[in-house]
Amino acid sequence: MPRLTSPTALLHASWIESRDEWGRGVHQDGAGVREADEVDSPEGFAEWVDRLNAAEKEAADGWVPCSFRWIVEGDRYLGAIALRHELNDFLLRAGGHIGYGVRPSERHRGLASWALAEILPEARARGLSRALVTCNVDNLWSARVIERNGGVLEDIRDTELGPLRRYWIAL
């Protein structure tokens, strides 16, 4: 049975397996990996995990506070979901409050829908009355995930990330 958990250095090997499924350098929505992050060594991975967990209380330069959660089953990392506590101009245009990604080998199990449903009460508890969730215009799987969780399409617009569907979920 999957669960959401705070990032932990104990899942280094499983996270690396997942990263390799995605491909090195491939963006993983919800994971919080930045280009400069060194995640291959146990020490670098632990530093990155510490940064993710600290982001819940304190935003880094140009970033907003964010709760990162990992989708885990047993000791296997399955994916990630991020809840941004507020929106800056970029996030309002393109990123939204919530981003998520499921490792390729674990897709089509309903994990993204489950994780989004699990994070919405946390968004409500943080005082949000609604959450913006976006997806690529051609990502119909993600559009279904958002719609299953009450997402109402506001519009489709061109952004610096390309054309995106923008949904609001009432909390």
SULMO-V220551 format. One record per pair of residues at least 24 apart in sequence whose ideal C-beta (glycine too) atoms are under 8 Angstrom apart, sorted by the first residue. I is the first residue (numbers start at 1). J is the second residue. D is the distance in Angstrom with one decimal. If there is no record, write none. Layout:
# SULMO-V220551
i/j/d
I/J/D
I/J/D
This chain:
# SULMO-V220551
i/j/d
1/73/6.9
2/71/5.6
2/72/6.7
2/73/4.8
2/78/6.3
2/111/6.2
2/114/6.5
2/115/7.8
3/71/7.8
3/72/5.8
3/73/7.5
4/69/4.2
4/70/7.0
4/71/6.3
4/72/7.6
4/81/7.0
4/115/6.4
4/118/5.3
4/119/7.0
5/69/6.6
5/70/5.4
5/72/5.2
6/53/5.8
6/68/7.3
6/69/6.7
6/70/7.4
7/49/4.6
7/52/4.5
7/53/6.0
7/68/5.5
7/69/7.9
7/70/5.6
8/49/6.4
8/70/7.5
9/42/7.1
9/45/5.9
9/46/4.2
9/49/4.9
10/75/7.6
11/70/7.0
11/72/6.9
11/75/6.8
11/77/4.8
12/42/5.9
12/45/4.8
12/46/7.9
14/75/6.5
14/76/5.2
14/77/4.1
15/39/7.4
15/45/7.3
15/77/4.7
16/40/7.0
16/45/8.0
17/77/7.6
18/77/5.2
18/78/7.6
18/79/7.5
18/103/4.0
21/103/5.2
21/104/4.7
21/105/5.7
22/101/7.9
22/103/6.8
22/104/6.6
28/80/6.8
28/101/4.6
29/80/7.9
29/82/8.0
29/99/4.3
29/100/5.9
29/101/4.1
30/68/7.5
30/79/7.2
30/80/4.2
30/81/4.8
30/82/4.4
30/98/7.8
30/99/4.3
30/100/4.2
30/101/4.9
31/68/7.8
31/80/4.4
31/82/7.6
31/101/6.1
32/66/7.2
32/68/5.2
32/80/7.3
32/82/6.1
62/88/7.9
64/88/5.7
64/91/6.8
67/119/7.9
67/122/6.5
67/126/8.0
69/115/7.5
69/118/8.0
69/119/6.5
71/102/6.9
71/111/5.7
71/115/5.2
77/103/7.2
78/102/6.3
78/103/5.9
78/106/4.7
78/111/5.9
79/103/5.5
79/106/6.6
79/111/6.1
79/112/7.3
79/115/7.0
81/115/4.6
81/116/6.9
81/118/7.9
81/119/5.3
83/119/5.3
83/122/5.9
83/123/5.7
83/126/7.5
85/126/5.6
85/128/8.0
87/132/6.6
90/160/7.7
91/132/7.6
92/132/7.1
93/157/7.9
93/159/5.4
93/160/7.5
94/134/6.4
94/159/3.9
94/160/6.1
94/161/4.8
94/164/6.1
95/134/6.5
95/161/7.7
96/131/7.3
96/132/4.0
96/133/4.9
96/134/4.4
96/166/7.3
97/123/6.5
97/128/6.7
97/131/4.2
97/132/5.1
97/133/6.8
98/123/7.2
98/131/5.7
98/132/7.8
98/133/4.9
99/133/8.0
100/145/7.9
107/141/7.7
112/141/7.7
112/142/7.1
112/145/4.6
113/144/7.9
113/145/4.9
113/148/5.1
113/149/6.6
116/145/6.0
116/146/7.1
116/149/4.8
117/149/5.6
120/149/6.7
120/169/6.7
120/171/6.2
123/171/5.8
124/171/4.3
128/171/5.6
129/170/7.3
129/171/5.8
130/168/5.1
130/169/6.3
130/170/5.2
130/171/5.7
131/168/7.1
131/169/4.8
131/171/6.2
132/166/6.5
132/167/7.2
132/168/5.9
133/167/5.0
133/168/7.9
133/169/6.2
134/164/4.7
134/165/6.5
134/166/5.2
134/167/7.1
135/164/6.7
135/165/5.3
135/167/7.8
136/161/8.0
136/162/6.5
136/163/7.4
136/164/6.4
136/165/7.6
137/162/7.5
137/163/4.2
137/164/6.2
137/165/5.6
139/165/8.0
143/167/7.9
